[in-house]
Amino acid sequence: MSIHQIKRISWWVLAVCMSCACVEDVDLEKEREQKIVVNCVLTSDTVQALSLTYSNPLNQFYYNEVEDAIATLWLNGDKVGQFEKTSFSKWQIKHQAQPGGSYQLNVEVPGWKEIEATTIMPDYVTVLKSEGDDTPTIRNFMQLYASAPYWMFALQQAQDTIMLWPKVLPGDKLQISIGTNHPYRDGFNATEEMMFVNGITRQHIAYLRIGTPENPDEEIPFMLEASLDFALVFVRSVSAEYDMYLKSSVQKMLVYHVFDDPTQWFDENEIYTNISNGLGIFAAYNEYIIQCHRDLDRLEYP
């Protein structure tokens, strides 16, 4: 295409845009309906947290809290109790979520339609460290049981400390690149690059999503590739709702990660929500942490 053709097309597009603008002014805020945003992800902790806010208008980067509400949690049809407000937009209830339990959340706010959502607390998956040719960037694992999808990610530890009960400490940072040869890995966030200079797996951005085999008891050996000399590896089994929420959130993040592609400006992807008469997520996960440490593993590399 010649430069003159490009100029003619550009003038035509500009003329069309100007003529459309003269027909009717579009009130974007009028089309944006305010909704209540609910965020509640059940865990194995003894206290469950809930956040209630109002969705904000365009170009507003703060959120107004829902001041008055009755939020009720149900387990297998029986009432667990009501959440109590603890601070700005934050609510809590004392309850340890039960694996396999069917949960329902109801939120009543004066002047709004009742909000409802459901989820099922997943079982733990069983993933253990195993024998293999480990290196500073490779750890071998064995999956023994998985009845639901699970996610894995790693934090680089800021302190060289062997922990009896691994936990996150100040300064620990999420590793942006991680790879695996797990046969049920999801490549939705994989890049064309390999891990490291002499890497053997493809780079995934921040997280690994692992699907479930037909047989939950299938033993699957696999390896992780990242900076694993001093690291915490998280194994997080998720409810179906949280699985879709995490995947759509990462996909959204990847869209905005590319700034030099104009087509990304017209992104129409949406974050998954299972909140009826509102926005947000009501979901559940179980997780545990595996510490990777060269002295703990007694590896024979320098």
C-alpha positions as CSV (number, residue, x, y, z in Angstrom):
1,M,0.0,0.0,0.0
2,S,1.4,3.4,-1.0
3,I,1.8,6.4,1.3
4,H,-0.9,8.2,-0.6
5,Q,-3.4,5.4,-0.1
6,I,-2.6,5.3,3.6
7,K,-3.2,9.1,3.8
8,R,-6.6,8.8,2.0
9,I,-7.7,6.0,4.4
10,S,-6.6,8.0,7.4
11,W,-8.5,11.0,6.2
12,W,-11.6,8.9,5.6
13,V,-11.5,7.3,9.1
14,L,-11.0,10.8,10.6
15,A,-14.0,12.1,8.7
16,V,-16.2,9.2,9.7
17,C,-15.2,9.7,13.4
18,M,-15.9,13.4,13.2
19,S,-19.3,12.9,11.5
20,C,-20.3,10.4,14.1
21,A,-19.3,12.7,16.9
22,C,-21.6,15.4,15.4
23,V,-24.6,13.1,15.6
24,E,-24.8,12.4,19.3
25,D,-22.7,12.8,22.4
26,V,-22.2,9.5,24.2
27,D,-22.6,9.6,28.0
28,L,-20.3,6.8,29.1
29,E,-21.2,7.2,32.8
30,K,-24.9,6.9,32.0
31,E,-24.2,3.4,30.6
32,R,-22.2,2.3,33.6
33,E,-24.5,0.8,36.2
34,Q,-23.2,0.9,39.8
35,K,-23.2,-2.5,41.5
36,I,-22.1,-4.0,44.8
37,V,-18.8,-5.7,44.7
38,V,-18.4,-8.9,46.8
39,N,-15.1,-10.6,47.4
40,C,-15.0,-13.6,49.7
41,V,-12.6,-16.5,49.2
42,L,-12.9,-19.3,51.8
43,T,-9.7,-20.9,53.1
44,S,-8.6,-23.5,55.7
45,D,-8.0,-20.6,58.2
46,T,-10.3,-20.4,61.3
47,V,-11.5,-16.9,60.2
48,Q,-13.1,-16.1,56.8
49,A,-13.0,-12.6,55.3
50,L,-15.5,-10.7,53.2
51,S,-15.1,-7.4,51.4
52,L,-18.1,-5.2,50.4
53,T,-17.8,-2.1,48.2
54,Y,-19.6,-0.3,45.4
55,S,-18.2,-0.4,41.9
56,N,-16.7,2.9,41.0
57,P,-17.3,5.2,38.0
58,L,-14.7,5.6,35.2
59,N,-11.5,7.3,36.2
60,Q,-12.2,7.0,39.9
61,F,-9.6,5.0,41.7
62,Y,-11.1,4.7,45.2
63,Y,-14.0,2.6,46.3
64,N,-17.0,3.5,48.6
65,E,-17.7,0.9,51.3
66,V,-21.1,-0.7,51.9
67,E,-21.8,0.5,55.3
68,D,-24.9,-1.5,56.3
69,A,-25.4,-5.1,55.2
70,I,-26.5,-8.5,56.5
71,A,-24.1,-11.1,55.1
72,T,-24.9,-14.8,55.9
73,L,-22.8,-17.9,55.3
74,W,-24.4,-21.3,54.9
75,L,-22.9,-24.8,54.8
76,N,-24.8,-27.7,53.2
77,G,-28.0,-25.8,53.7
78,D,-27.4,-25.0,57.4
79,K,-26.7,-21.5,58.7
80,V,-23.1,-21.0,59.8
81,G,-23.7,-17.4,61.0
82,Q,-23.4,-13.8,60.0
83,F,-20.3,-11.8,59.1
84,E,-19.4,-9.0,61.5
85,K,-17.9,-5.7,60.2
86,T,-14.3,-5.1,61.5
87,S,-13.1,-2.1,59.5
88,F,-13.6,-0.1,56.3
89,S,-15.3,-2.5,53.8
90,K,-14.0,-5.5,55.8
91,W,-16.2,-8.2,57.4
92,Q,-15.3,-11.5,59.2
93,I,-16.8,-14.7,60.5
94,K,-15.2,-17.4,62.7
95,H,-15.4,-20.6,60.7
96,Q,-12.9,-23.1,59.2
97,A,-14.1,-24.2,55.8
98,Q,-14.7,-27.9,55.4
99,P,-13.3,-29.7,52.3
100,G,-16.1,-31.0,50.2
101,G,-18.6,-28.6,51.9
102,S,-21.2,-26.8,49.8
103,Y,-21.3,-23.1,50.7
104,Q,-23.7,-20.3,50.0
105,L,-23.4,-16.6,50.7
106,N,-26.3,-14.2,50.9
107,V,-25.9,-10.5,51.3
108,E,-28.8,-8.1,52.0
109,V,-28.2,-4.4,51.5
110,P,-31.1,-1.9,52.0
111,G,-32.4,-0.6,48.7
112,W,-30.6,-3.3,46.6
113,K,-31.6,-6.8,45.3
114,E,-30.4,-9.6,47.5
115,I,-27.0,-11.0,46.5
116,E,-26.3,-14.7,46.3
117,A,-23.4,-17.0,45.4
118,T,-22.3,-20.6,45.9
119,T,-19.1,-22.5,45.9
120,I,-17.6,-25.9,47.1
121,M,-14.5,-26.1,49.2
122,P,-12.0,-28.3,47.4
123,D,-9.9,-31.1,48.9
124,Y,-6.2,-30.7,49.2
125,V,-4.1,-32.1,46.4
126,T,-1.1,-34.2,47.4
127,V,2.2,-33.1,45.8
128,L,5.5,-34.0,47.5
129,K,9.1,-33.4,46.7
130,S,10.7,-36.5,45.2
131,E,14.1,-37.9,44.3
132,G,15.7,-36.7,41.1
133,D,18.5,-34.8,39.5
134,D,17.9,-31.5,41.3
135,T,19.8,-28.4,40.6
136,P,19.6,-24.8,41.8
137,T,16.9,-24.2,39.2
138,I,15.1,-27.6,39.1
139,R,13.2,-29.5,41.7
140,N,11.5,-32.8,41.3
141,F,8.0,-33.5,42.6
142,M,5.4,-36.3,42.6
143,Q,1.7,-35.7,42.3
144,L,-0.1,-38.5,44.3
145,Y,-3.7,-37.2,44.4
146,A,-5.6,-34.4,42.7
147,S,-9.4,-34.2,42.5
148,A,-9.6,-30.6,41.4
149,P,-7.5,-28.2,39.3
150,Y,-4.6,-26.6,41.2
151,W,-2.2,-23.7,40.8
152,M,1.5,-23.5,41.7
153,F,3.7,-20.5,42.2
154,A,7.0,-19.7,43.9
155,L,8.2,-16.9,46.1
156,Q,12.0,-16.1,46.3
157,Q,12.9,-16.0,50.0
158,A,14.7,-12.9,51.2
159,Q,16.2,-14.8,54.2
160,D,18.2,-18.0,54.2
161,T,16.2,-19.8,56.9
162,I,15.1,-23.4,57.2
163,M,11.5,-23.4,58.5
164,L,9.7,-26.2,60.4
165,W,6.4,-24.6,59.2
166,P,7.1,-22.7,56.0
167,K,5.5,-19.2,55.9
168,V,5.9,-16.0,54.0
169,L,8.2,-13.4,55.5
170,P,8.7,-9.7,54.7
171,G,10.8,-9.3,51.6
172,D,9.7,-12.6,49.9
173,K,8.9,-11.9,46.3
174,L,6.8,-13.6,43.7
175,Q,8.9,-15.2,40.9
176,I,7.6,-13.8,37.6
177,S,8.9,-16.8,35.6
178,I,8.2,-20.4,36.3
179,G,8.2,-23.6,34.2
180,T,7.2,-27.2,34.4
181,N,7.0,-30.4,32.4
182,H,3.8,-31.6,34.1
183,P,1.6,-33.3,31.4
184,Y,-1.5,-31.5,32.6
185,R,0.0,-28.0,32.6
186,D,-2.1,-25.2,31.0
187,G,-0.2,-23.2,28.5
188,F,-2.6,-20.2,28.5
189,N,0.1,-17.9,30.1
190,A,3.2,-19.5,28.5
191,T,5.6,-17.6,26.4
192,E,7.8,-18.7,23.5
193,E,10.9,-18.1,25.6
194,M,12.6,-20.9,27.6
195,M,13.4,-20.7,31.2
196,F,17.0,-19.4,31.7
197,V,19.8,-19.6,29.1
198,N,20.0,-23.4,29.3
199,G,16.4,-23.9,30.4
200,I,14.4,-27.0,29.5
201,T,10.8,-25.8,29.9
202,R,8.8,-22.9,28.5
203,Q,8.4,-19.8,30.6
204,H,5.0,-19.3,32.3
205,I,4.1,-15.9,33.7
206,A,4.1,-16.1,37.5
207,Y,1.7,-19.1,37.8
208,L,1.2,-22.7,36.7
209,R,-2.3,-24.0,36.3
210,I,-2.4,-27.8,36.5
211,G,-5.5,-29.6,35.3
212,T,-6.8,-32.9,36.8
213,P,-6.4,-36.4,35.3
214,E,-9.3,-38.7,34.8
215,N,-8.0,-40.8,37.7
216,P,-7.4,-38.5,40.8
217,D,-5.0,-41.2,42.2
218,E,-2.8,-41.3,39.2
219,E,0.9,-40.8,40.3
220,I,2.5,-38.2,38.1
221,P,6.2,-37.3,38.4
222,F,7.1,-33.8,37.3
223,M,9.6,-31.0,37.8
224,L,9.5,-27.3,38.4
225,E,12.0,-24.9,36.9
226,A,12.6,-21.5,38.6
227,S,15.1,-20.0,41.0
228,L,14.6,-22.6,43.7
229,D,17.7,-22.5,45.8
230,F,15.8,-20.6,48.5
231,A,12.1,-20.5,47.7
232,L,8.6,-21.3,48.9
233,V,6.5,-23.3,46.5
234,F,2.7,-23.0,46.9
235,V,0.3,-25.8,46.0
236,R,-3.2,-24.4,45.8
237,S,-6.3,-26.5,45.0
238,V,-9.2,-24.3,44.0
239,S,-12.9,-24.4,43.6
240,A,-14.3,-24.3,40.0
241,E,-15.3,-20.6,40.6
242,Y,-11.8,-19.6,41.9
243,D,-10.2,-21.5,39.0
244,M,-12.1,-19.4,36.4
245,Y,-11.6,-16.2,38.4
246,L,-7.8,-16.7,38.6
247,K,-7.4,-17.7,35.0
248,S,-9.5,-14.7,33.7
249,S,-7.6,-12.4,36.0
250,V,-4.2,-13.5,34.7
251,Q,-5.5,-13.3,31.1
252,K,-6.6,-9.7,31.8
253,M,-3.1,-9.0,33.3
254,L,-1.4,-10.4,30.2
255,V,-3.5,-8.1,28.0
256,Y,-2.3,-5.0,29.8
257,H,1.2,-6.3,29.9
258,V,1.5,-5.6,26.2
259,F,1.7,-1.8,25.7
260,D,3.0,-1.6,22.1
261,D,0.0,-3.4,20.5
262,P,-2.9,-0.9,19.8
263,T,-5.3,-3.8,19.5
264,Q,-5.0,-4.4,23.2
265,W,-6.5,-1.0,23.8
266,F,-9.9,-2.5,22.8
267,D,-9.8,-5.4,25.2
268,E,-13.2,-7.0,25.8
269,N,-12.1,-9.7,28.2
270,E,-14.0,-9.7,31.5
271,I,-13.0,-11.0,34.9
272,Y,-15.1,-14.0,35.9
273,T,-17.8,-13.4,38.5
274,N,-20.3,-15.7,40.1
275,I,-22.1,-13.1,42.1
276,S,-25.8,-12.8,41.3
277,N,-27.1,-9.2,41.4
278,G,-23.5,-7.9,41.9
279,L,-19.9,-8.3,40.9
280,G,-16.8,-10.0,42.4
281,I,-16.2,-13.6,43.5
282,F,-17.3,-16.1,46.1
283,A,-14.9,-19.1,46.0
284,A,-12.7,-21.3,48.0
285,Y,-9.2,-22.8,48.0
286,N,-6.9,-25.1,50.1
287,E,-3.2,-24.7,50.0
288,Y,0.1,-25.7,51.6
289,I,3.7,-24.5,51.2
290,I,6.7,-26.5,50.3
291,Q,10.1,-25.0,51.2
292,C,13.0,-25.5,48.8
293,H,16.4,-25.0,50.4
294,R,19.7,-26.4,49.3
295,D,20.7,-27.4,52.9
296,L,17.3,-28.8,53.7
297,D,17.4,-30.9,50.5
298,R,21.0,-31.9,51.1
299,L,21.8,-31.5,47.4
300,E,25.2,-32.1,46.0
301,Y,25.8,-29.0,43.9
302,P,27.9,-26.0,44.9
